[in-house]
């Protein structure tokens, strides 16, 4: 007997028959395929047009930035790096510290934008908390 040879196995692959649900889903997918393909093409056209406009506007802005833009951007970016350095430990700190320090840095240079952002964020937070309160109250009353 050879130590390196193994006997040939007689195996045969048998595919399980499709259930009625699988056949129905397969039929539905084949019937909807032209419509989904059309939607994918339309979505690609819309997003590529929006992205090309965004990139061209961003490129033009970076080619002719306002005075003092790059130093401000450097300070805000450095604040984010300091936030990452200070946020050793938990993952929540790694999200909150850099974002908070960058927000503070950006609000120093752009106070009007910070006030507008704060108003919108405060309104959204109030709406979300009110929705949560209503949901908890309805669950409490149901029980």
C-alpha positions in Angstrom: 0.0 0.0 0.0 1.2 3.4 -0.9 1.3 6.0 2.0 0.5 8.9 -0.3 -2.5 7.8 -2.3 -6.1 7.8 -1.1 -8.9 5.9 -2.5 -11.3 7.8 -4.9 -14.5 8.6 -3.2 -17.8 8.1 -4.9 -19.7 11.3 -4.0 -22.6 12.8 -5.9 -24.0 16.3 -5.4 -27.7 16.4 -5.2 -29.3 19.8 -5.2 -32.3 20.3 -3.0 -35.5 21.1 -4.8 -36.8 24.7 -4.6 -39.7 25.3 -2.3 -42.7 27.2 -3.4 -41.6 30.3 -1.6 -38.2 30.3 -3.3 -39.8 29.8 -6.7 -42.1 32.7 -6.0 -39.3 35.0 -5.0 -37.2 34.0 -8.0 -40.2 34.7 -10.3 -40.8 38.1 -8.7 -37.0 39.0 -9.0 -37.0 38.1 -12.7 -40.2 40.1 -13.3 -38.9 43.2 -11.5 -35.4 43.1 -12.9 -36.0 45.6 -15.8 -37.5 48.1 -13.3 -34.8 47.8 -10.8 -32.1 48.1 -13.5 -33.8 51.3 -14.7 -33.9 52.7 -11.2 -30.2 51.9 -10.7 -29.3 53.7 -14.0 -31.4 56.8 -12.9 -29.9 56.8 -9.5 -26.4 56.6 -11.0 -27.2 59.5 -13.3 -28.5 61.7 -10.5 -25.7 61.0 -8.0 -23.0 61.4 -10.7 -24.4 64.8 -11.7 -24.7 65.9 -8.1 -21.2 64.6 -7.2 -19.6 66.2 -10.3 -21.2 69.6 -9.4 -20.0 69.2 -5.8 -16.5 68.3 -6.8 -16.2 71.1 -9.4 -17.5 73.7 -6.9 -15.2 72.4 -4.2 -12.2 72.4 -6.6 -13.0 76.0 -7.6 -13.3 77.0 -3.9 -10.0 75.4 -3.0 -8.3 77.1 -6.0 -9.5 80.6 -4.9 -10.1 80.3 -1.1 -11.0 83.3 1.0 -8.2 85.0 3.0 -7.1 83.0 6.0 -8.9 79.9 5.0 -6.0 77.4 5.2 -4.7 78.6 8.6 -8.2 78.3 10.0 -8.6 74.8 8.5 -5.2 73.9 10.1 -6.3 75.0 13.5 -9.6 73.2 13.3 -7.8 70.0 12.0 -5.2 70.3 14.8 -8.0 70.6 17.3 -9.4 67.3 16.0 -6.0 65.6 16.3 -5.7 66.9 19.9 -9.1 65.5 20.6 -8.0 62.1 19.3 -4.9 62.3 21.5 -7.0 63.2 24.6 -9.6 60.5 23.9 -7.7 57.5 24.9 -9.8 54.7 26.3 -13.5 54.4 25.3 -14.9 54.6 21.8 -17.4 57.2 22.9 -14.6 59.6 23.9 -13.0 59.0 20.5 -16.2 60.3 18.9 -17.0 63.1 21.3 -13.7 64.7 22.0 -12.5 65.3 18.4 -15.9 66.4 17.2 -16.3 68.7 20.2 -12.9 70.3 19.9 -13.3 70.8 16.2 -16.7 72.3 16.8 -15.2 74.7 19.3 -12.4 75.6 16.9 -14.8 76.2 14.1 -17.2 78.2 16.2 -14.3 80.6 17.1 -13.7 81.4 13.4 -17.3 81.1 12.1 -19.6 82.4 14.9 -22.6 83.1 12.7 -22.5 79.6 11.3 -22.2 78.2 14.8 -25.2 80.1 16.1 -27.3 79.0 13.1 -26.1 75.4 13.5 -26.9 75.5 17.3 -30.4 76.8 16.6 -31.2 74.0 14.1 -29.5 71.3 16.3 -31.5 72.5 19.4 -34.8 72.4 17.5 -34.0 68.9 16.2 -33.0 67.7 19.7 -36.2 69.1 21.2 -38.3 67.4 18.5 -36.6 64.1 19.0 -36.9 64.2 22.7 -40.6 65.1 22.4 -41.1 62.1 20.1 -39.3 59.9 22.5 -41.4 61.2 25.4 -44.6 60.6 23.5 -43.5 57.0 22.6 -42.6 56.2 26.2 -45.8 57.7 27.4 -47.9 55.7 25.0 -46.1 52.5 26.0 -46.6 53.4 29.7 -50.4 54.0 29.2 -50.8 50.8 27.2 -49.4 48.7 30.0 
